């Protein structure tokens, strides 16, 4: 039996519209196909199973002050919460998602309070075998199969936490990341999936990307010395 205090009810009433709006966006956008996606299937192929298994959890975050340090501290704390929330292993775990919703972040501040925080904390999550995704109305990240499609746009600014999956390779070998960062990401990726690659192409592409990143780092080190 769940008991509520009057203050908890007041807070829930304040948060409920954003929870409903996000839930509707998940079902009407992420869990559906889209003509501009550039491939068949749903915008996020894992979301239908996440919905079916009721594995998506949402939190409305309202910091006392809105600085990058405040947001970073809050988001970092959710890494352990995610890792300790069942399911923590097995096939069902890849459908688990935590969405951190920031309804009070102004759209003009999303590049700093959402995008920059995501980039800063991505290594912290990747080292634990997780991915941290950034969503908001101005997100410019292109779709993998159609560069003109924007799959990470959401009605409310948010950050998403989930387990790394084999299909995440393109996000771990981004040329915009420094070679040292790519090396770290790719080594974690290769270790995580080891001999369990479902698509051998991913293994070979990851190895090639790792070799390229190491070569770039050698050139950089030679140049500065």
LINCOR-V657510 format. One record per pair of residues at least 6 apart in sequence whose ideal C-beta (glycine too) atoms are under 7 Angstrom apart, sorted by the first residue. I is the first residue (numbers start at 0). J is the second residue. D is the distance in Angstrom with one decimal. If there is no record, write none. Layout:
BEGIN
I;J;D + I;J;D
END
This chain:
BEGIN
14;59;4.0 + 17;59;5.5 + 17;100;5.5 + 17;102;4.6 + 17;155;5.8 + 18;57;5.5 + 18;59;6.5 + 20;154;5.8 + 20;155;6.4 + 21;57;5.9 + 21;98;6.4 + 21;100;5.7 + 21;155;6.0 + 24;153;5.9 + 24;154;5.6 + 25;46;6.4 + 25;55;6.7 + 26;50;6.9 + 28;42;6.1 + 29;42;5.1 + 29;43;4.4 + 29;46;4.5 + 30;41;5.7 + 30;46;4.6 + 30;47;5.3 + 30;50;6.1 + 31;41;6.1 + 31;42;6.5 + 32;40;6.4 + 32;41;5.8 + 33;42;5.4 + 35;145;5.7 + 35;147;6.9 + 35;148;4.5 + 36;42;6.1 + 36;142;6.4 + 36;144;6.5 + 36;145;6.4 + 36;148;6.1 + 37;142;5.8 + 37;144;3.0 + 37;145;3.2 + 37;148;6.2 + 38;144;4.5 + 41;47;6.1 + 42;150;5.6 + 45;93;6.6 + 45;94;5.8 + 48;94;4.8 + 49;55;5.1 + 49;94;4.2 + 49;96;5.7 + 52;91;6.3 + 52;94;5.4 + 54;94;4.5 + 54;95;4.6 + 54;96;6.5 + 55;96;4.7 + 55;98;6.8 + 56;97;5.1 + 57;98;4.8 + 57;100;6.1 + 58;97;6.9 + 58;99;5.4 + 58;100;6.7 + 59;100;4.9 + 59;102;6.4 + 60;73;6.0 + 60;99;5.3 + 60;100;6.4 + 60;101;5.3 + 61;103;5.9 + 62;69;4.5 + 62;70;6.6 + 62;73;6.3 + 65;104;6.6 + 65;112;6.3 + 67;111;6.3 + 67;112;6.4 + 67;115;6.2 + 67;116;5.8 + 70;112;5.5 + 70;116;4.9 + 71;116;5.5 + 71;119;6.3 + 71;120;6.1 + 74;99;6.3 + 74;116;6.4 + 74;120;5.9 + 74;158;5.9 + 75;120;6.4 + 75;123;6.3 + 77;97;6.1 + 77;99;6.3 + 77;160;6.0 + 78;123;6.7 + 78;124;6.0 + 78;127;6.0 + 78;129;6.7 + 81;97;5.3 + 81;129;6.7 + 81;160;4.9 + 82;127;6.4 + 84;95;6.9 + 86;92;4.4 + 86;95;6.3 + 92;162;5.7 + 93;162;5.2 + 93;164;5.5 + 95;161;6.6 + 95;162;6.7 + 96;159;6.1 + 96;161;4.8 + 97;160;4.5 + 98;157;5.4 + 98;159;5.3 + 99;157;5.9 + 99;158;4.7 + 100;155;5.5 + 100;157;4.8 + 101;156;4.6 + 101;157;6.3 + 102;155;5.4 + 104;112;5.2 + 104;113;6.7 + 104;156;4.5 + 106;136;5.8 + 106;137;6.2 + 109;135;4.2 + 109;137;5.7 + 109;156;5.2 + 113;133;5.0 + 113;135;5.3 + 113;156;5.1 + 113;158;6.6 + 114;133;5.5 + 117;131;5.6 + 117;133;3.9 + 117;158;6.2 + 120;131;5.8 + 121;131;5.5 + 122;180;6.7 + 122;183;6.7 + 124;130;6.5 + 124;131;4.4 + 124;160;6.9 + 125;184;5.5 + 125;187;5.8 + 126;187;6.3 + 128;162;6.3 + 128;163;5.2 + 128;191;5.5 + 129;160;6.1 + 129;161;6.8 + 129;162;6.0 + 129;163;6.2 + 130;161;5.6 + 130;163;5.3 + 130;167;5.8 + 131;158;6.1 + 131;160;5.9 + 132;151;6.7 + 132;158;6.9 + 132;159;4.2 + 133;151;6.6 + 133;158;6.0 + 134;151;5.2 + 134;152;7.0 + 134;153;3.9 + 134;157;4.8 + 134;159;6.5 + 135;153;6.1 + 135;156;4.2 + 136;152;5.7 + 136;154;6.9 + 138;149;6.1 + 138;151;4.2 + 138;152;5.1 + 139;149;6.9 + 140;149;7.0 + 140;151;4.8 + 141;148;6.7 + 142;148;3.6 + 142;150;5.1 + 143;169;5.8 + 163;188;6.9 + 163;191;6.1 + 165;192;5.7 + 165;196;6.5 + 165;197;6.0 + 165;198;6.7 + 165;201;5.5 + 168;188;6.5 + 168;201;5.3 + 168;204;6.2 + 168;205;5.7 + 171;184;4.0 + 171;185;6.0 + 171;188;5.3 + 172;181;5.8 + 172;185;6.3 + 172;208;3.9 + 178;212;4.5 + 178;215;4.3 + 178;216;4.1 + 178;219;6.6 + 179;216;6.3 + 181;208;6.9 + 181;212;4.1 + 182;209;6.5 + 182;212;4.8 + 182;213;6.2 + 182;216;6.8 + 185;205;5.5 + 185;208;5.7 + 185;209;4.3 + 185;212;6.7 + 186;209;6.9 + 188;205;5.8 + 189;205;5.5 + 196;202;4.5
END
